[in-house]
Amino acid sequence: MINNFQYPLHFRFHVSSFANDFTATDDVGETIFYVRAKIFSWRDHIIVYRDKSQTEILYELKSNKLIDFQQTFTIIDRNGKILGKVRSH
């Protein structure tokens, strides 16, 4: 889906409103991802968009438990296909 990154990648974290969000760009300044996660919710839900316009969802990471410090996230692509799981520590 996304390839041809120009390394190194750069991450710019936005300190704003009621969400943790950041933009990932490649070395030439092309936006690779825009990631948004609500911070005041019972279950973590992270959405990875194509860019800051938030019109095209690439992936979603959904927590399987209510508030937990070692959550397991299910990774889902834009077609609803489960790609795998990842656990935070």
C-alpha atoms as an extended CHARMM CRD file, in Angstrom:
* protein
*
        89  EXT
         1         1  MET       CA              0.0000000000        0.0000000000        0.0000000000  PROA      1               0.0000000000
         2         2  ILE       CA              2.5920000000        2.5520000000        1.0590000000  PROA      2               0.0000000000
         3         3  ASN       CA              6.1190000000        2.1760000000       -0.1160000000  PROA      3               0.0000000000
         4         4  ASN       CA              9.0430000000        4.1790000000       -1.4550000000  PROA      4               0.0000000000
         5         5  PHE       CA              9.7460000000        5.9710000000        1.8120000000  PROA      5               0.0000000000
         6         6  GLN       CA             12.6110000000        8.4420000000        1.7030000000  PROA      6               0.0000000000
         7         7  TYR       CA             14.4400000000        7.7890000000        4.9700000000  PROA      7               0.0000000000
         8         8  PRO       CA             14.9020000000        9.0610000000        7.6260000000  PROA      8               0.0000000000
         9         9  LEU       CA             11.2960000000        9.4230000000        8.7360000000  PROA      9               0.0000000000
        10        10  HSD       CA             10.2540000000       12.4050000000       10.8430000000  PROA      10              0.0000000000
        11        11  PHE       CA              7.5140000000       12.4920000000       13.4690000000  PROA      11              0.0000000000
        12        12  ARG       CA              5.8670000000       15.7380000000       14.5420000000  PROA      12              0.0000000000
        13        13  PHE       CA              3.6950000000       15.4160000000       17.6380000000  PROA      13              0.0000000000
        14        14  HSD       CA              0.8120000000       17.8530000000       17.9730000000  PROA      14              0.0000000000
        15        15  VAL       CA             -0.1170000000       19.0870000000       21.4210000000  PROA      15              0.0000000000
        16        16  SER       CA             -3.7430000000       19.9700000000       20.9370000000  PROA      16              0.0000000000
        17        17  SER       CA             -7.3210000000       19.4530000000       22.0430000000  PROA      17              0.0000000000
        18        18  PHE       CA             -8.4580000000       16.1200000000       23.4410000000  PROA      18              0.0000000000
        19        19  ALA       CA             -6.3940000000       13.7890000000       21.2820000000  PROA      19              0.0000000000
        20        20  ASN       CA             -2.8490000000       12.5140000000       20.9130000000  PROA      20              0.0000000000
        21        21  ASP       CA             -1.9400000000       12.9920000000       17.3000000000  PROA      21              0.0000000000
        22        22  PHE       CA              1.1680000000       13.1040000000       15.1620000000  PROA      22              0.0000000000
        23        23  THR       CA              2.2150000000       13.4040000000       11.5580000000  PROA      23              0.0000000000
        24        24  ALA       CA              4.8420000000       11.1440000000        9.9970000000  PROA      24              0.0000000000
        25        25  THR       CA              6.7320000000       12.5370000000        7.0150000000  PROA      25              0.0000000000
        26        26  ASP       CA              9.5960000000       11.2080000000        4.9510000000  PROA      26              0.0000000000
        27        27  ASP       CA             12.9090000000       12.9680000000        4.3320000000  PROA      27              0.0000000000
        28        28  VAL       CA             11.5320000000       15.0510000000        1.4330000000  PROA      28              0.0000000000
        29        29  GLY       CA              8.5450000000       16.2480000000        3.4880000000  PROA      29              0.0000000000
        30        30  GLU       CA              5.8510000000       13.9770000000        2.0260000000  PROA      30              0.0000000000
        31        31  THR       CA              3.2050000000       13.0300000000        4.5620000000  PROA      31              0.0000000000
        32        32  ILE       CA              3.1310000000        9.2800000000        5.1210000000  PROA      32              0.0000000000
        33        33  PHE       CA              0.6020000000        9.0680000000        7.9560000000  PROA      33              0.0000000000
        34        34  TYR       CA             -1.5120000000       11.1960000000       10.2280000000  PROA      34              0.0000000000
        35        35  VAL       CA             -2.2860000000        9.3380000000       13.4600000000  PROA      35              0.0000000000
        36        36  ARG       CA             -5.0100000000       10.2970000000       15.9260000000  PROA      36              0.0000000000
        37        37  ALA       CA             -5.8790000000        8.7250000000       19.2780000000  PROA      37              0.0000000000
        38        38  LYS       CA             -8.5520000000        9.9690000000       21.6450000000  PROA      38              0.0000000000
        39        39  ILE       CA             -7.1960000000       10.3650000000       25.1540000000  PROA      39              0.0000000000
        40        40  PHE       CA            -10.4090000000       10.4710000000       27.1990000000  PROA      40              0.0000000000
        41        41  SER       CA            -12.1510000000        7.2580000000       26.2320000000  PROA      41              0.0000000000
        42        42  TRP       CA            -12.8240000000        3.9340000000       27.9350000000  PROA      42              0.0000000000
        43        43  ARG       CA            -11.1740000000        1.9140000000       25.1820000000  PROA      43              0.0000000000
        44        44  ASP       CA             -8.2050000000        3.1590000000       23.2150000000  PROA      44              0.0000000000
        45        45  HSD       CA             -8.9160000000        3.5840000000       19.5320000000  PROA      45              0.0000000000
        46        46  ILE       CA             -6.1200000000        4.7680000000       17.2660000000  PROA      46              0.0000000000
        47        47  ILE       CA             -6.8430000000        5.7430000000       13.6730000000  PROA      47              0.0000000000
        48        48  VAL       CA             -4.1280000000        6.0080000000       11.0170000000  PROA      48              0.0000000000
        49        49  TYR       CA             -5.0700000000        8.3210000000        8.1500000000  PROA      49              0.0000000000
        50        50  ARG       CA             -3.3500000000        8.9690000000        4.8310000000  PROA      50              0.0000000000
        51        51  ASP       CA             -2.9150000000       12.6660000000        5.7250000000  PROA      51              0.0000000000
        52        52  LYS       CA             -4.1290000000       15.4460000000        8.0120000000  PROA      52              0.0000000000
        53        53  SER       CA             -7.3730000000       15.9040000000        6.0640000000  PROA      53              0.0000000000
        54        54  GLN       CA             -8.5260000000       12.6550000000        7.7700000000  PROA      54              0.0000000000
        55        55  THR       CA            -10.5340000000       11.6030000000        4.7210000000  PROA      55              0.0000000000
        56        56  GLU       CA             -8.8450000000        8.2430000000        4.0330000000  PROA      56              0.0000000000
        57        57  ILE       CA             -8.4390000000        5.7150000000        6.8430000000  PROA      57              0.0000000000
        58        58  LEU       CA             -5.5270000000        3.3130000000        6.3230000000  PROA      58              0.0000000000
        59        59  TYR       CA             -5.5880000000        1.3780000000        9.5970000000  PROA      59              0.0000000000
        60        60  GLU       CA             -7.3430000000        1.2440000000       12.9450000000  PROA      60              0.0000000000
        61        61  LEU       CA             -5.9350000000       -0.0910000000       16.1850000000  PROA      61              0.0000000000
        62        62  LYS       CA             -8.6410000000       -1.0670000000       18.6490000000  PROA      62              0.0000000000
        63        63  SER       CA             -8.0720000000       -2.0390000000       22.2450000000  PROA      63              0.0000000000
        64        64  ASN       CA             -9.7450000000       -5.2280000000       23.3520000000  PROA      64              0.0000000000
        65        65  LYS       CA            -10.1220000000       -4.1660000000       27.0060000000  PROA      65              0.0000000000
        66        66  LEU       CA            -11.3380000000       -1.2340000000       28.9980000000  PROA      66              0.0000000000
        67        67  ILE       CA             -8.6550000000        0.9620000000       30.5430000000  PROA      67              0.0000000000
        68        68  ASP       CA             -5.5700000000       -1.2400000000       30.9460000000  PROA      68              0.0000000000
        69        69  PHE       CA             -1.8350000000       -0.5660000000       31.1560000000  PROA      69              0.0000000000
        70        70  GLN       CA             -0.7870000000       -3.5160000000       28.9970000000  PROA      70              0.0000000000
        71        71  GLN       CA             -3.3870000000       -3.3740000000       26.2640000000  PROA      71              0.0000000000
        72        72  THR       CA             -3.5830000000       -5.5810000000       23.2320000000  PROA      72              0.0000000000
        73        73  PHE       CA             -4.6110000000       -3.7720000000       20.0610000000  PROA      73              0.0000000000
        74        74  THR       CA             -6.1890000000       -5.4200000000       17.0470000000  PROA      74              0.0000000000
        75        75  ILE       CA             -4.8860000000       -3.9080000000       13.7830000000  PROA      75              0.0000000000
        76        76  ILE       CA             -7.5380000000       -3.5960000000       11.0830000000  PROA      76              0.0000000000
        77        77  ASP       CA             -7.0420000000       -2.3330000000        7.5250000000  PROA      77              0.0000000000
        78        78  ARG       CA             -9.4420000000       -0.0570000000        5.6550000000  PROA      78              0.0000000000
        79        79  ASN       CA            -11.3590000000       -3.0530000000        4.2900000000  PROA      79              0.0000000000
        80        80  GLY       CA            -12.0660000000       -4.4100000000        7.7810000000  PROA      80              0.0000000000
        81        81  LYS       CA             -9.5100000000       -7.2230000000        7.4780000000  PROA      81              0.0000000000
        82        82  ILE       CA             -7.6700000000       -8.0700000000       10.6970000000  PROA      82              0.0000000000
        83        83  LEU       CA             -3.9350000000       -7.8270000000       10.0480000000  PROA      83              0.0000000000
        84        84  GLY       CA             -2.7190000000       -8.8420000000       13.4830000000  PROA      84              0.0000000000
        85        85  LYS       CA             -2.3470000000       -7.7740000000       17.0750000000  PROA      85              0.0000000000
        86        86  VAL       CA              0.2160000000       -5.7590000000       18.9910000000  PROA      86              0.0000000000
        87        87  ARG       CA              0.6300000000       -5.3660000000       22.7380000000  PROA      87              0.0000000000
        88        88  SER       CA              1.8210000000       -2.2650000000       24.5640000000  PROA      88              0.0000000000
        89        89  HSD       CA              4.0710000000       -2.4510000000       27.6270000000  PROA      89              0.0000000000
